[in-house]
Amino acid sequence: MTDGTVQFVEPHELDQMIGQETVTVIDVREADEFATGHIETAINMPTSNFDIPALIDLTDENDTDLVFVCAVGQRSFGAANAVLPQVDCKVMNLKGGIQSWSRAGFDLEGAQ
């Protein structure tokens, strides 16, 4: 259940949530950015092709919370706020985005 605000998560918290399979990671970067490296379980849904009904269906079908990510956390924060009133789950944003994930020592799938 949402408390009405987007919550921020640190990379190590997100890693734990992914390991427990309690969240779905939504990467809102464009496809070419996503291809340069992304969190292993992430679904790419660029802001240029953002599909809120699909996210509503996803949370209903999988009983999952959502964590939004982008390069530094700005685009994902906007996307998270757009989805927040539409879903009945926690909506979170990775603080510092993919850059903070990498700085924390976590791998990116597809990175060269």
C-alpha positions in Angstrom: 0.0 0.0 0.0 1.3 3.4 -0.9 1.7 6.1 1.8 1.3 8.9 -0.8 5.0 9.6 -1.4 7.7 8.2 -3.5 10.3 6.6 -1.3 14.0 6.7 -2.0 16.1 3.6 -1.7 19.9 3.2 -1.6 21.7 0.7 -3.9 22.3 -1.9 -1.1 18.6 -1.7 -0.2 17.5 -2.3 -3.8 19.9 -5.2 -4.1 18.3 -6.9 -1.0 14.8 -6.3 -2.4 15.8 -7.8 -5.8 17.2 -10.8 -4.0 14.0 -11.3 -2.0 12.0 -10.8 -5.3 9.8 -8.2 -3.6 10.1 -5.5 -6.3 10.0 -4.9 -10.0 12.7 -2.6 -11.3 11.5 -0.2 -14.1 14.4 1.5 -16.0 13.0 4.6 -17.6 16.1 5.4 -19.7 15.9 5.2 -23.5 16.7 1.9 -25.2 20.2 2.9 -26.3 21.0 3.9 -22.7 19.6 0.7 -21.3 21.7 -1.3 -23.8 24.9 0.2 -22.3 24.2 -1.5 -19.0 21.2 -2.1 -16.7 20.2 -3.8 -13.4 19.8 -7.4 -14.2 16.1 -7.8 -13.5 15.1 -4.4 -14.9 12.3 -3.9 -17.4 13.0 -1.1 -19.8 10.1 1.4 -20.2 11.5 4.7 -21.5 9.8 7.9 -20.5 9.3 8.5 -24.2 7.0 5.4 -24.3 5.7 5.3 -20.7 2.8 3.0 -20.3 1.0 3.5 -16.9 -1.8 1.0 -17.7 0.8 -1.7 -18.2 2.4 -0.9 -14.9 -1.0 -1.1 -13.2 -1.5 -4.5 -14.7 2.0 -5.6 -13.7 1.5 -4.6 -10.0 -1.9 -6.3 -9.9 -0.7 -9.5 -11.5 2.5 -9.9 -9.6 1.7 -8.3 -6.3 4.9 -6.4 -6.5 6.2 -3.0 -5.5 7.9 -0.7 -8.0 11.4 0.8 -8.1 12.1 3.3 -10.8 15.7 3.9 -12.0 17.4 6.1 -14.6 20.9 7.5 -15.0 21.0 9.8 -11.9 17.5 9.6 -10.5 15.7 12.6 -12.0 13.7 11.1 -14.8 12.8 8.1 -12.7 11.6 10.3 -9.9 9.2 12.0 -12.3 8.0 8.7 -13.6 7.5 7.4 -10.1 5.4 10.4 -9.2 3.3 9.9 -12.3 2.5 6.3 -11.4 2.1 6.8 -7.6 -1.6 7.8 -7.6 -2.5 5.0 -10.1 -1.2 1.9 -8.2 -1.8 0.2 -4.9 1.8 -0.6 -4.0 5.0 1.1 -2.7 6.6 3.3 -5.4 10.3 3.9 -4.9 13.1 5.6 -6.7 16.8 4.6 -6.7 18.7 7.4 -5.1 21.4 8.6 -7.5 20.2 6.2 -10.2 22.4 3.8 -12.2 25.5 5.9 -11.4 25.0 5.3 -7.6 24.4 1.6 -8.3 27.7 1.3 -10.1 29.6 3.4 -7.6 28.3 1.0 -4.8 30.0 -1.8 -6.7 27.0 -3.6 -8.2 27.2 -5.0 -11.7 25.2 -3.9 -14.7 24.0 -6.5 -17.2 25.1 -5.7 -20.7 27.9 -3.3 -19.7 31.0 -3.4 -21.8 
